[in-house]
Amino acid sequence: MSIMRVKAKARGATTEVKMMAKHIMETGQRKDKSGNIIPAQFLAELEVRHAGKVVFAANLGPAVSKNPYFSFSFAGGASGDTLEVSWKENTGTSGTETAEIR
Amino acid sequence: MSMSRRVLIKAVATGGALLGLGALLPRLAMAAWAREAFESNEQGAALNALYGGETPEISAQVILDAPDIAENGAVVPVSVSTDMAHVESISIFIESNPAPLAAQFVIPEGTAADVSTRVRMGKTTNVTAVVKADGKLYSATKEVKVTIGGCGG
């Protein structure tokens, strides 16, 4: 299941990336109706690669908002290139998705 | 096989020592998720756990962009940028949160030291951005007033 929405645009010599993950970012501080703590479930690690090279990496805590949003830019990248986005939850669940630079 | 047993043993021992040294080198290029830093409930301790005791120097070159007043603490936009050279990482701390360290961004060579994200804030408190450049720490702090906290259920 893909959770990342990536908008990457090549602009001259750089690529601008905006991305949002569809994720609840459960903090582990909330309680359900019967007073039990809802266990933490958040994106802890993110890594974006272009042509095999890491261009962005983030380590996150549950203080990052629900549906985390990030923007960054890197030198290089051309329209049609592929970005590889890997993510890992604190629970150990992980995934890798790809997006095309426009 | 010309290598004597003694030479072989020595080679293996040296190789082993090198491997051990590699394991001891702290967080090279790709920083792993720093559990102690992320789980620390006090900003100073979180900083120590992430950077090993060095105190960041307040710098006007660290540009921290966050709202003066956040109406909704659940979604507070924060941007950090700097024109410093050789930036290695950028991290964001929210002082009064249950765990102050919100995020740590690794900036590889070629990537601009300019990142934006959105964070949760439980209440009015200081937001601090820490930039690691050329092995040194620099920071900028701004108070953000929160009207409705974003950590409750």
gemmi code that builds the backbone of each chain (N, CA, C; Angstrom):
import gemmi

chains = {
    "A": [
        ("MET", (0.851, -1.195, 0.000), (0.000, 0.000, 0.000), (0.878, 1.235, 0.000)),
        ("SER", (0.569, 2.075, -0.914), (1.439, 3.259, -0.970), (0.893, 4.361, -0.067)),
        ("ILE", (1.780, 4.977, 0.670), (1.360, 6.029, 1.590), (1.970, 7.378, 1.239)),
        ("MET", (2.968, 7.377, 0.334), (3.656, 8.622, 0.045), (3.056, 9.314, -1.176)),
        ("ARG", (2.831, 10.598, -1.041), (2.475, 11.406, -2.214), (3.624, 12.362, -2.440)),
        ("VAL", (4.255, 12.210, -3.582), (5.472, 12.977, -3.848), (5.263, 13.875, -5.057)),
        ("LYS", (5.592, 15.143, -4.888), (5.607, 16.063, -6.028), (7.033, 16.532, -6.181)),
        ("ALA", (7.669, 16.078, -7.234), (9.062, 16.465, -7.462), (9.143, 17.155, -8.804)),
        ("LYS", (9.748, 18.313, -8.815), (9.805, 19.095, -10.043), (11.239, 19.516, -10.320)),
        ("ALA", (11.733, 19.181, -11.495), (13.073, 19.616, -11.882), (12.993, 21.068, -12.307)),
        ("ARG", (13.827, 21.887, -11.700), (13.828, 23.315, -12.034), (15.274, 23.726, -12.217)),
        ("GLY", (15.684, 23.836, -13.460), (17.082, 24.150, -13.736), (17.977, 23.034, -13.232)),
        ("ALA", (18.962, 23.398, -12.424), (19.933, 22.411, -11.961), (19.481, 21.705, -10.686)),
        ("THR", (18.323, 22.111, -10.134), (17.883, 21.480, -8.891), (16.504, 20.842, -9.047)),
        ("THR", (16.213, 19.956, -8.114), (14.902, 19.329, -8.071), (14.242, 19.705, -6.752)),
        ("GLU", (13.036, 20.228, -6.847), (12.287, 20.599, -5.645), (11.308, 19.486, -5.326)),
        ("VAL", (11.334, 19.058, -4.083), (10.484, 17.940, -3.695), (9.553, 18.363, -2.568)),
        ("LYS", (8.283, 18.063, -2.755), (7.305, 18.229, -1.682), (6.672, 16.878, -1.496)),
        ("MET", (6.627, 16.398, -0.271), (5.988, 15.099, -0.115), (5.170, 15.004, 1.150)),
        ("MET", (4.125, 14.220, 1.060), (3.254, 14.014, 2.198), (3.011, 12.525, 2.349)),
        ("ALA", (3.086, 12.077, 3.588), (2.808, 10.673, 3.861), (1.409, 10.585, 4.453)),
        ("LYS", (0.654, 9.617, 3.985), (-0.655, 9.422, 4.592), (-0.449, 8.527, 5.810)),
        ("HIS", (-0.386, 9.151, 6.971), (-0.078, 8.370, 8.166), (-0.655, 9.037, 9.402)),
        ("ILE", (-1.198, 8.243, 10.310), (-1.869, 8.794, 11.491), (-0.894, 9.416, 12.493)),
        ("MET", (0.369, 8.964, 12.522), (1.355, 9.450, 13.491), (0.777, 9.386, 14.925)),
        ("GLU", (0.385, 8.205, 15.299), (-0.199, 8.015, 16.643), (0.901, 8.184, 17.685)),
        ("THR", (0.656, 9.080, 18.660), (1.735, 9.467, 19.571), (2.003, 8.479, 20.703)),
        ("GLY", (1.010, 7.666, 21.037), (1.186, 6.803, 22.206), (0.772, 7.505, 23.490)),
        ("GLN", (0.238, 8.730, 23.349), (-0.186, 9.496, 24.527), (-1.713, 9.535, 24.633)),
        ("ARG", (-2.369, 9.178, 23.539), (-3.835, 9.291, 23.546), (-4.465, 8.052, 24.151)),
        ("LYS", (-5.680, 8.241, 24.657), (-6.415, 7.104, 25.214), (-7.679, 6.885, 24.408)),
        ("ASP", (-8.101, 5.635, 24.347), (-9.370, 5.368, 23.670), (-10.515, 5.585, 24.654)),
        ("LYS", (-11.746, 5.288, 24.208), (-12.923, 5.593, 25.034), (-12.911, 4.869, 26.374)),
        ("SER", (-12.331, 3.671, 26.418), (-12.323, 2.944, 27.685), (-11.073, 3.251, 28.510)),
        ("GLY", (-10.320, 4.267, 28.115), (-9.202, 4.720, 28.943), (-7.888, 3.990, 28.710)),
        ("ASN", (-7.857, 3.108, 27.706), (-6.599, 2.421, 27.398), (-5.751, 3.287, 26.466)),
        ("ILE", (-4.458, 3.273, 26.711), (-3.560, 4.045, 25.856), (-3.505, 3.423, 24.458)),
        ("ILE", (-3.666, 4.274, 23.462), (-3.527, 3.798, 22.084), (-2.029, 3.716, 21.793)),
        ("PRO", (-1.538, 2.527, 21.416), (-0.073, 2.401, 21.233), (0.476, 3.314, 20.140)),
        ("ALA", (1.700, 3.772, 20.356), (2.353, 4.655, 19.386), (2.525, 3.929, 18.058)),
        ("GLN", (2.246, 4.640, 16.989), (2.499, 4.118, 15.651), (2.811, 5.316, 14.775)),
        ("PHE", (4.088, 5.523, 14.509), (4.468, 6.700, 13.731), (5.595, 6.370, 12.758)),
        ("LEU", (5.716, 7.208, 11.748), (6.835, 7.080, 10.814), (8.086, 7.541, 11.546)),
        ("ALA", (9.076, 6.700, 11.634), (10.301, 7.042, 12.360), (11.437, 7.392, 11.414)),
        ("GLU", (11.474, 6.759, 10.264), (12.586, 7.001, 9.339), (12.083, 7.156, 7.912)),
        ("LEU", (12.697, 8.099, 7.233), (12.381, 8.357, 5.825), (13.681, 8.527, 5.074)),
        ("GLU", (13.721, 8.035, 3.864), (14.934, 8.215, 3.077), (14.531, 8.355, 1.611)),
        ("VAL", (15.081, 9.368, 0.956), (14.784, 9.575, -0.455), (16.080, 9.426, -1.240)),
        ("ARG", (16.026, 8.594, -2.266), (17.212, 8.367, -3.101), (16.934, 8.777, -4.533)),
        ("HIS", (17.977, 9.329, -5.141), (17.926, 9.621, -6.576), (19.162, 8.992, -7.205)),
        ("ALA", (18.951, 8.145, -8.177), (20.045, 7.437, -8.854), (20.954, 6.741, -7.835)),
        ("GLY", (20.349, 6.150, -6.832), (21.102, 5.375, -5.851), (21.712, 6.194, -4.735)),
        ("LYS", (21.692, 7.528, -4.864), (22.314, 8.394, -3.850), (21.222, 8.953, -2.937)),
        ("VAL", (21.513, 8.948, -1.628), (20.555, 9.520, -0.679), (20.553, 11.036, -0.846)),
        ("VAL", (19.379, 11.618, -1.085), (19.303, 13.072, -1.231), (18.576, 13.717, -0.048)),
        ("PHE", (17.922, 12.899, 0.754), (17.217, 13.425, 1.926), (16.942, 12.266, 2.869)),
        ("ALA", (17.153, 12.519, 4.160), (16.819, 11.497, 5.137), (16.287, 12.186, 6.367)),
        ("ALA", (15.316, 11.590, 7.011), (14.742, 12.188, 8.200), (14.481, 11.118, 9.242)),
        ("ASN", (14.782, 11.480, 10.497), (14.397, 10.657, 11.635), (13.318, 11.438, 12.357)),
        ("LEU", (12.196, 10.799, 12.607), (11.042, 11.524, 13.118), (10.571, 10.979, 14.457)),
        ("GLY", (10.004, 11.878, 15.243), (9.327, 11.467, 16.463), (7.838, 11.672, 16.274)),
        ("PRO", (7.038, 11.263, 17.257), (5.585, 11.395, 17.111), (5.097, 12.838, 17.190)),
        ("ALA", (5.994, 13.807, 17.420), (5.592, 15.215, 17.429), (5.443, 15.764, 16.019)),
        ("VAL", (5.790, 14.968, 15.025), (5.539, 15.394, 13.649), (4.044, 15.155, 13.394)),
        ("SER", (3.401, 16.159, 12.779), (1.952, 16.119, 12.608), (1.476, 14.909, 11.822)),
        ("LYS", (0.204, 14.561, 12.065), (-0.484, 13.537, 11.279), (-0.341, 13.889, 9.798)),
        ("ASN", (-0.233, 12.896, 8.958), (0.032, 13.100, 7.527), (1.246, 14.004, 7.325)),
        ("PRO", (2.416, 13.526, 7.726), (3.629, 14.343, 7.711), (3.938, 14.939, 6.338)),
        ("TYR", (4.378, 16.177, 6.392), (4.706, 16.908, 5.167), (6.160, 17.357, 5.237)),
        ("PHE", (6.867, 17.229, 4.126), (8.266, 17.675, 4.074), (8.533, 18.334, 2.729)),
        ("SER", (9.372, 19.336, 2.754), (9.848, 19.857, 1.479), (11.346, 20.058, 1.567)),
        ("PHE", (12.009, 19.824, 0.456), (13.459, 19.991, 0.379), (13.826, 20.095, -1.096)),
        ("SER", (15.064, 20.414, -1.384), (15.505, 20.418, -2.779), (16.946, 19.933, -2.857)),
        ("PHE", (17.279, 19.354, -3.987), (18.643, 18.839, -4.147), (19.176, 19.162, -5.542)),
        ("ALA", (20.488, 19.203, -5.627), (21.142, 19.489, -6.904), (21.092, 18.245, -7.783)),
        ("GLY", (20.718, 18.429, -9.034), (20.624, 17.299, -9.947), (19.180, 16.857, -10.113)),
        ("GLY", (19.011, 15.807, -10.870), (17.667, 15.312, -11.121), (17.100, 15.948, -12.372)),
        ("ALA", (16.464, 15.143, -13.188), (15.877, 15.654, -14.420), (14.479, 15.085, -14.565)),
        ("SER", (13.685, 15.766, -15.329), (12.329, 15.319, -15.599), (12.367, 13.884, -16.129)),
        ("GLY", (11.557, 13.017, -15.544), (11.532, 11.625, -15.971), (12.338, 10.700, -15.082)),
        ("ASP", (13.240, 11.269, -14.264), (14.022, 10.456, -13.332), (13.114, 9.893, -12.232)),
        ("THR", (13.627, 8.854, -11.603), (12.856, 8.219, -10.535), (13.436, 8.548, -9.168)),
        ("LEU", (12.549, 8.857, -8.239), (12.954, 8.995, -6.837), (12.465, 7.758, -6.106)),
        ("GLU", (13.293, 7.269, -5.206), (12.921, 6.106, -4.418), (12.737, 6.559, -2.973)),
        ("VAL", (11.565, 6.355, -2.449), (11.266, 6.794, -1.077), (11.076, 5.571, -0.186)),
        ("SER", (11.928, 5.465, 0.829), (11.787, 4.360, 1.783), (11.322, 4.911, 3.115)),
        ("TRP", (10.451, 4.183, 3.786), (9.982, 4.630, 5.099), (9.938, 3.450, 6.053)),
        ("LYS", (10.007, 3.782, 7.330), (9.957, 2.742, 8.352), (9.226, 3.286, 9.565)),
        ("GLU", (8.269, 2.520, 10.054), (7.539, 2.913, 11.266), (8.306, 2.498, 12.507)),
        ("ASN", (7.915, 3.077, 13.653), (8.484, 2.637, 14.923), (8.113, 1.180, 15.200)),
        ("THR", (7.036, 0.702, 14.578), (6.595, -0.674, 14.788), (7.436, -1.665, 13.990)),
        ("GLY", (8.273, -1.153, 13.079), (9.098, -2.034, 12.259), (8.568, -2.185, 10.844)),
        ("THR", (7.285, -1.844, 10.654), (6.712, -1.910, 9.313), (7.449, -0.937, 8.397)),
        ("SER", (7.741, -1.379, 7.180), (8.480, -0.495, 6.284), (7.979, -0.652, 4.860)),
        ("GLY", (8.402, 0.248, 4.007), (8.003, 0.178, 2.610), (8.904, 1.023, 1.748)),
        ("THR", (8.895, 0.744, 0.460), (9.645, 1.544, -0.507), (8.723, 1.847, -1.673)),
        ("GLU", (8.700, 3.110, -2.039), (7.848, 3.533, -3.144), (8.654, 4.383, -4.103)),
        ("THR", (8.159, 4.529, -5.309), (8.876, 5.361, -6.264), (7.979, 6.489, -6.771)),
        ("ALA", (8.611, 7.548, -7.194), (7.897, 8.684, -7.765), (8.737, 9.242, -8.893)),
        ("GLU", (8.064, 9.840, -9.845), (8.779, 10.373, -11.005), (8.964, 11.876, -10.868)),
        ("ILE", (10.136, 12.345, -11.240), (10.380, 13.791, -11.249), (9.714, 14.365, -12.501)),
        ("ARG", (8.952, 15.411, -12.309), (8.280, 16.032, -13.459), (9.073, 17.218, -13.966)),
    ],
    "B": [
        ("MET", (50.404, -22.044, -0.564), (50.078, -21.215, 0.603), (51.355, -20.823, 1.318)),
        ("SER", (51.811, -19.615, 1.097), (53.062, -19.181, 1.685), (52.848, -18.461, 3.013)),
        ("MET", (51.655, -18.004, 3.243), (51.395, -17.246, 4.456), (51.515, -18.137, 5.681)),
        ("SER", (52.374, -17.768, 6.597), (52.539, -18.591, 7.789), (51.324, -18.430, 8.694)),
        ("ARG", (51.213, -19.355, 9.620), (50.066, -19.341, 10.520), (50.075, -18.062, 11.354)),
        ("ARG", (51.308, -17.676, 11.786), (51.429, -16.485, 12.632), (50.942, -15.216, 11.908)),
        ("VAL", (51.352, -15.100, 10.631), (50.964, -13.922, 9.834), (49.447, -13.902, 9.670)),
        ("LEU", (48.898, -15.082, 9.396), (47.454, -15.188, 9.192), (46.714, -14.724, 10.441)),
        ("ILE", (47.156, -15.198, 11.584), (46.500, -14.847, 12.844), (46.559, -13.328, 13.054)),
        ("LYS", (47.724, -12.784, 12.734), (47.912, -11.353, 12.914), (46.948, -10.580, 12.002)),
        ("ALA", (46.834, -11.062, 10.753), (45.960, -10.402, 9.792), (44.509, -10.432, 10.273)),
        ("VAL", (44.110, -11.588, 10.770), (42.735, -11.743, 11.249), (42.492, -10.823, 12.449)),
        ("ALA", (43.475, -10.770, 13.326), (43.331, -9.941, 14.524), (43.213, -8.467, 14.141)),
        ("THR", (44.046, -8.014, 13.197), (43.998, -6.616, 12.760), (42.658, -6.307, 12.112)),
        ("GLY", (42.210, -7.224, 11.247), (40.920, -7.036, 10.581), (39.806, -6.911, 11.608)),
        ("GLY", (39.863, -7.766, 12.601), (38.848, -7.748, 13.658), (38.864, -6.422, 14.397)),
        ("ALA", (40.065, -5.921, 14.676), (40.192, -4.654, 15.386), (39.602, -3.523, 14.553)),
        ("LEU", (39.851, -3.577, 13.235), (39.311, -2.548, 12.348), (37.785, -2.576, 12.352)),
        ("LEU", (37.240, -3.787, 12.319), (35.786, -3.916, 12.346), (35.230, -3.308, 13.629)),
        ("GLY", (35.912, -3.605, 14.729), (35.490, -3.085, 16.020), (35.507, -1.567, 16.035)),
        ("LEU", (36.551, -0.999, 15.457), (36.682, 0.454, 15.382), (35.524, 1.036, 14.578)),
        ("GLY", (35.205, 0.376, 13.459), (34.101, 0.835, 12.626), (32.805, 0.907, 13.404)),
        ("ALA", (32.590, -0.091, 14.248), (31.353, -0.142, 15.019), (31.311, 0.984, 16.052)),
        ("LEU", (32.483, 1.443, 16.483), (32.541, 2.468, 17.523), (32.344, 3.876, 16.974)),
        ("LEU", (32.658, 4.083, 15.682), (32.527, 5.421, 15.105), (31.072, 5.861, 15.196)),
        ("PRO", (30.835, 7.037, 15.778), (29.447, 7.447, 15.977), (28.794, 7.895, 14.676)),
        ("ARG", (27.583, 7.487, 14.523), (26.698, 7.887, 13.424), (27.408, 8.541, 12.249)),
        ("LEU", (27.941, 7.752, 11.392), (28.493, 8.296, 10.155), (27.329, 8.700, 9.270)),
        ("ALA", (27.633, 9.091, 8.059), (26.656, 9.597, 7.090), (25.192, 9.370, 7.467)),
        ("MET", (24.768, 8.143, 7.480), (23.361, 7.866, 7.727), (23.099, 7.677, 9.223)),
        ("ALA", (22.517, 8.684, 9.836), (22.230, 8.568, 11.250), (21.050, 7.631, 11.456)),
        ("ALA", (21.188, 6.711, 12.343), (20.082, 5.831, 12.664), (19.131, 6.562, 13.611)),
        ("TRP", (17.943, 6.034, 13.764), (16.954, 6.650, 14.657), (17.500, 6.643, 16.080)),
        ("ALA", (17.721, 7.844, 16.618), (18.351, 7.966, 17.937), (17.302, 7.810, 19.035)),
        ("ARG", (17.113, 6.583, 19.467), (16.045, 6.276, 20.416), (16.122, 7.127, 21.682)),
        ("GLU", (17.313, 7.194, 22.259), (17.465, 7.914, 23.528), (17.076, 9.391, 23.372)),
        ("ALA", (17.486, 9.981, 22.252), (17.191, 11.403, 22.004), (15.699, 11.618, 21.778)),
        ("PHE", (15.088, 10.722, 21.009), (13.667, 10.892, 20.701), (12.784, 10.592, 21.912)),
        ("GLU", (13.252, 9.745, 22.811), (12.414, 9.380, 23.956), (12.681, 10.238, 25.176)),
        ("SER", (13.711, 11.078, 25.120), (14.021, 11.940, 26.254), (12.909, 12.962, 26.457)),
        ("ASN", (12.552, 13.204, 27.734), (11.450, 14.136, 27.992), (11.947, 15.530, 28.365)),
        ("GLU", (13.239, 15.762, 28.209), (13.796, 17.066, 28.566), (14.726, 17.504, 27.435)),
        ("GLN", (14.592, 18.765, 27.023), (15.291, 19.220, 25.814), (16.811, 19.102, 25.917)),
        ("GLY", (17.365, 19.491, 27.073), (18.811, 19.422, 27.252), (19.316, 17.994, 27.101)),
        ("ALA", (18.586, 17.068, 27.703), (18.975, 15.661, 27.641), (18.842, 15.131, 26.219)),
        ("ALA", (17.809, 15.577, 25.522), (17.602, 15.134, 24.141), (18.743, 15.645, 23.255)),
        ("LEU", (19.128, 16.905, 23.479), (20.248, 17.494, 22.733), (21.530, 16.715, 22.979)),
        ("ASN", (21.774, 16.431, 24.259), (22.970, 15.662, 24.632), (22.984, 14.298, 23.968)),
        ("ALA", (21.828, 13.644, 23.994), (21.749, 12.298, 23.449), (21.982, 12.314, 21.946)),
        ("LEU", (21.549, 13.394, 21.289), (21.673, 13.458, 19.838), (23.059, 13.906, 19.402)),
        ("TYR", (23.636, 14.863, 20.157), (24.886, 15.471, 19.698), (26.061, 15.244, 20.635)),
        ("GLY", (25.830, 14.538, 21.733), (26.946, 14.192, 22.598), (27.547, 15.341, 23.381)),
        ("GLY", (26.697, 16.167, 23.977), (27.177, 17.101, 24.989), (27.553, 18.489, 24.524)),
        ("GLU", (27.726, 18.691, 23.222), (28.101, 20.018, 22.746), (26.904, 20.967, 22.837)),
        ("THR", (27.162, 22.217, 23.268), (26.076, 23.199, 23.363), (26.042, 24.030, 22.082)),
        ("PRO", (24.870, 24.136, 21.455), (24.802, 24.905, 20.209), (25.014, 26.396, 20.470)),
        ("GLU", (25.636, 27.047, 19.517), (25.870, 28.471, 19.594), (24.718, 29.165, 18.866)),
        ("ILE", (24.111, 30.165, 19.513), (23.001, 30.872, 18.875), (23.541, 31.640, 17.676)),
        ("SER", (22.894, 31.474, 16.534), (23.413, 32.084, 15.312), (22.296, 32.691, 14.476)),
        ("ALA", (22.540, 33.913, 13.998), (21.566, 34.587, 13.136), (21.546, 33.954, 11.753)),
        ("GLN", (22.531, 33.094, 11.481), (22.569, 32.428, 10.169), (21.596, 31.251, 10.102)),
        ("VAL", (21.081, 30.851, 11.270), (20.063, 29.809, 11.277), (18.708, 30.506, 11.195)),
        ("ILE", (18.011, 30.284, 10.113), (16.720, 30.940, 9.909), (15.618, 29.954, 10.274)),
        ("LEU", (14.915, 30.266, 11.352), (13.814, 29.418, 11.807), (12.521, 30.154, 11.515)),
        ("ASP", (11.701, 29.555, 10.681), (10.451, 30.183, 10.306), (9.294, 29.393, 10.908)),
        ("ALA", (8.606, 30.017, 11.855), (7.447, 29.395, 12.494), (6.473, 30.521, 12.820)),
        ("PRO", (5.191, 30.217, 12.934), (4.228, 31.305, 13.187), (4.385, 31.898, 14.591)),
        ("ASP", (4.000, 33.175, 14.780), (3.997, 33.772, 16.120), (2.913, 33.113, 16.958)),
        ("ILE", (1.779, 32.918, 16.336), (0.647, 32.288, 17.012), (0.150, 31.139, 16.155)),
        ("ALA", (0.063, 29.962, 16.753), (-0.477, 28.811, 16.039), (-1.869, 28.560, 16.589)),
        ("GLU", (-2.869, 28.695, 15.733), (-4.232, 28.479, 16.214), (-4.464, 27.021, 16.513)),
        ("ASN", (-3.833, 26.156, 15.740), (-4.013, 24.728, 15.932), (-2.653, 24.079, 16.190)),
        ("GLY", (-2.443, 23.664, 17.435), (-1.165, 23.073, 17.810), (-0.889, 21.737, 17.140)),
        ("ALA", (-1.912, 21.151, 16.523), (-1.719, 19.851, 15.882), (-0.940, 19.968, 14.585)),
        ("VAL", (-0.995, 21.146, 13.980), (-0.324, 21.350, 12.693), (0.350, 22.719, 12.697)),
        ("VAL", (1.610, 22.754, 13.101), (2.353, 24.014, 13.136), (3.464, 23.930, 12.078)),
        ("PRO", (3.365, 24.772, 11.040), (4.398, 24.725, 10.007), (5.732, 25.283, 10.509)),
        ("VAL", (6.803, 24.557, 10.288), (8.138, 24.998, 10.705), (9.100, 24.803, 9.534)),
        ("SER", (9.846, 25.858, 9.231), (10.880, 25.757, 8.202), (12.214, 26.168, 8.795)),
        ("VAL", (13.253, 25.481, 8.409), (14.593, 25.828, 8.875), (15.510, 25.899, 7.662)),
        ("SER", (16.257, 26.987, 7.587), (17.232, 27.087, 6.505), (18.468, 27.821, 7.013)),
        ("THR", (19.536, 27.683, 6.289), (20.764, 28.394, 6.630), (21.619, 28.529, 5.379)),
        ("ASP", (22.446, 29.576, 5.351), (23.360, 29.718, 4.220), (24.760, 29.209, 4.586)),
        ("MET", (24.863, 28.529, 5.731), (26.157, 27.974, 6.133), (26.588, 26.884, 5.142)),
        ("ALA", (27.893, 26.686, 5.065), (28.407, 25.627, 4.203), (28.554, 24.333, 5.010)),
        ("HIS", (28.622, 23.232, 4.317), (28.857, 21.914, 4.910), (27.846, 21.567, 6.002)),
        ("VAL", (26.584, 21.790, 5.725), (25.558, 21.432, 6.700), (25.359, 19.920, 6.672)),
        ("GLU", (25.389, 19.323, 7.870), (25.250, 17.874, 7.964), (23.847, 17.459, 8.379)),
        ("SER", (23.286, 18.226, 9.319), (21.942, 17.876, 9.772), (21.228, 19.090, 10.331)),
        ("ILE", (19.904, 18.975, 10.375), (19.062, 20.018, 10.949), (18.068, 19.300, 11.853)),
        ("SER", (17.932, 19.756, 13.099), (16.929, 19.122, 13.944), (16.025, 20.167, 14.581)),
        ("ILE", (14.839, 19.731, 14.945), (13.817, 20.624, 15.488), (13.390, 20.124, 16.866)),
        ("PHE", (13.448, 21.044, 17.837), (13.061, 20.720, 19.208), (11.884, 21.600, 19.633)),
        ("ILE", (10.939, 21.025, 20.364), (9.820, 21.780, 20.908), (9.848, 21.579, 22.415)),
        ("GLU", (10.254, 22.640, 23.116), (10.684, 22.524, 24.502), (9.686, 21.842, 25.432)),
        ("SER", (8.427, 22.256, 25.403), (7.478, 21.715, 26.388), (6.738, 20.465, 25.948)),
        ("ASN", (7.080, 19.935, 24.798), (6.412, 18.709, 24.363), (6.830, 17.541, 25.252)),
        ("PRO", (5.995, 16.496, 25.307), (6.364, 15.320, 26.124), (7.737, 14.778, 25.739)),
        ("ALA", (8.056, 14.811, 24.453), (9.403, 14.483, 23.970), (9.828, 15.638, 23.064)),
        ("PRO", (10.764, 16.470, 23.510), (11.090, 17.701, 22.764), (11.635, 17.496, 21.349)),
        ("LEU", (12.430, 16.460, 21.125), (12.974, 16.266, 19.775), (11.853, 15.811, 18.839)),
        ("ALA", (11.559, 16.661, 17.840), (10.478, 16.328, 16.909), (11.013, 15.636, 15.670)),
        ("ALA", (12.097, 16.157, 15.119), (12.607, 15.596, 13.873), (14.068, 15.949, 13.687)),
        ("GLN", (14.767, 15.047, 13.013), (16.169, 15.279, 12.661), (16.298, 15.006, 11.168)),
        ("PHE", (16.792, 15.996, 10.437), (16.954, 15.832, 8.997), (18.426, 15.713, 8.662)),
        ("VAL", (18.737, 14.717, 7.863), (20.107, 14.546, 7.399), (20.218, 15.251, 6.052)),
        ("ILE", (21.204, 16.137, 5.936), (21.379, 16.900, 4.698), (22.628, 16.394, 3.973)),
        ("PRO", (22.451, 15.513, 2.982), (23.625, 15.036, 2.243), (24.186, 16.154, 1.371)),
        ("GLU", (25.418, 15.981, 0.941), (26.031, 16.965, 0.053), (25.184, 17.089, -1.221)),
        ("GLY", (24.925, 18.318, -1.633), (24.108, 18.516, -2.826), (22.667, 18.855, -2.499)),
        ("THR", (22.264, 18.586, -1.260), (20.905, 18.915, -0.836), (20.934, 20.252, -0.104)),
        ("ALA", (19.965, 21.115, -0.408), (19.937, 22.445, 0.191), (19.618, 22.361, 1.681)),
        ("ALA", (20.276, 23.217, 2.459), (19.995, 23.272, 3.903), (18.749, 24.122, 4.103)),
        ("ASP", (17.643, 23.565, 3.683), (16.374, 24.294, 3.704), (15.252, 23.253, 3.710)),
        ("VAL", (14.693, 22.998, 4.891), (13.651, 21.985, 4.990), (12.415, 22.563, 5.672)),
        ("SER", (11.278, 22.031, 5.302), (10.022, 22.432, 5.923), (9.264, 21.202, 6.352)),
        ("THR", (8.548, 21.326, 7.467), (7.673, 20.245, 7.895), (6.559, 20.839, 8.755)),
        ("ARG", (5.745, 19.979, 9.343), (4.678, 20.439, 10.220), (4.736, 19.612, 11.495)),
        ("VAL", (4.655, 20.287, 12.629), (4.805, 19.577, 13.903), (3.624, 19.828, 14.834)),
        ("ARG", (3.565, 18.994, 15.870), (2.551, 19.141, 16.912), (3.148, 19.889, 18.085)),
        ("MET", (2.357, 20.793, 18.672), (2.798, 21.485, 19.879), (1.706, 21.385, 20.927)),
        ("GLY", (2.066, 20.907, 22.110), (1.087, 20.736, 23.175), (0.614, 22.063, 23.729)),
        ("LYS", (1.508, 23.007, 23.861), (1.161, 24.320, 24.399), (2.205, 25.336, 23.952)),
        ("THR", (1.976, 26.605, 24.332), (2.909, 27.678, 23.998), (4.295, 27.346, 24.539)),
        ("THR", (5.288, 27.376, 23.664), (6.640, 27.053, 24.099), (7.653, 27.496, 23.039)),
        ("ASN", (8.925, 27.301, 23.353), (9.991, 27.635, 22.416), (10.226, 26.513, 21.414)),
        ("VAL", (10.375, 26.916, 20.171), (10.792, 25.983, 19.125), (12.250, 26.308, 18.816)),
        ("THR", (13.099, 25.287, 18.803), (14.518, 25.517, 18.536), (14.964, 24.682, 17.346)),
        ("ALA", (15.670, 25.336, 16.439), (16.271, 24.619, 15.321), (17.765, 24.521, 15.588)),
        ("VAL", (18.321, 23.334, 15.425), (19.754, 23.151, 15.598), (20.345, 22.687, 14.273)),
        ("VAL", (21.347, 23.423, 13.816), (22.025, 23.078, 12.565), (23.423, 22.587, 12.899)),
        ("LYS", (23.799, 21.464, 12.341), (25.168, 20.997, 12.490), (25.895, 21.268, 11.177)),
        ("ALA", (26.891, 22.142, 11.234), (27.631, 22.502, 10.032), (29.114, 22.453, 10.350)),
        ("ASP", (29.878, 21.782, 9.498), (31.315, 21.662, 9.708), (31.645, 21.099, 11.086)),
        ("GLY", (30.785, 20.242, 11.584), (31.027, 19.596, 12.868), (30.631, 20.422, 14.079)),
        ("LYS", (30.143, 21.657, 13.851), (29.750, 22.498, 14.976), (28.238, 22.721, 14.997)),
        ("LEU", (27.717, 23.048, 16.190), (26.271, 23.213, 16.344), (25.880, 24.682, 16.451)),
        ("TYR", (24.834, 25.049, 15.728), (24.310, 26.406, 15.763), (22.799, 26.319, 15.944)),
        ("SER", (22.220, 27.324, 16.616), (20.794, 27.230, 16.855), (20.078, 28.560, 16.705)),
        ("ALA", (18.763, 28.455, 16.577), (17.868, 29.609, 16.597), (16.612, 29.169, 17.330)),
        ("THR", (16.056, 30.074, 18.130), (14.884, 29.722, 18.930), (13.793, 30.767, 18.733)),
        ("LYS", (12.572, 30.297, 18.704), (11.447, 31.219, 18.591), (10.292, 30.702, 19.426)),
        ("GLU", (9.622, 31.621, 20.150), (8.453, 31.186, 20.905), (7.230, 31.179, 19.997)),
        ("VAL", (6.488, 30.097, 20.066), (5.242, 30.004, 19.301), (4.098, 29.867, 20.295)),
        ("LYS", (3.149, 30.781, 20.193), (1.975, 30.731, 21.081), (0.942, 29.797, 20.479)),
        ("VAL", (0.467, 28.883, 21.300), (-0.487, 27.896, 20.811), (-1.849, 28.152, 21.438)),
        ("THR", (-2.870, 28.301, 20.604), (-4.220, 28.545, 21.111), (-4.894, 27.234, 21.506)),
        ("ILE", (-4.823, 26.238, 20.627), (-5.398, 24.926, 20.954), (-4.286, 23.887, 20.825)),
        ("GLY", (-3.976, 23.214, 21.904), (-2.880, 22.240, 21.907), (-3.129, 21.074, 20.973)),
        ("GLY", (-2.043, 20.476, 20.520), (-2.173, 19.428, 19.512), (-1.761, 18.055, 19.982)),
        ("CYS", (-1.616, 17.859, 21.294), (-1.168, 16.546, 21.736), (-2.267, 15.750, 22.420)),
        ("GLY", (-3.377, 16.390, 22.711), (-4.454, 15.697, 23.415), (-5.244, 14.798, 22.499)),
        ("GLY", (-6.225, 14.120, 23.016), (-7.004, 13.196, 22.198), (-8.357, 13.788, 21.844)),
    ],
}
model = gemmi.Model(1)
for chain_id, residues in chains.items():
    chain = gemmi.Chain(chain_id)
    for i, (resn, *xyz) in enumerate(residues, 1):
        res = gemmi.Residue()
        res.name, res.seqid = resn, gemmi.SeqId(i, " ")
        for name, pos in zip(("N", "CA", "C"), xyz):
            atom = gemmi.Atom()
            atom.name, atom.element = name, gemmi.Element(name[0])
            atom.pos, atom.b_iso = gemmi.Position(*pos), 0.0
            res.add_atom(atom)
        chain.add_residue(res)
    model.add_chain(chain)
structure = gemmi.Structure()
structure.add_model(model)
structure.setup_entities()
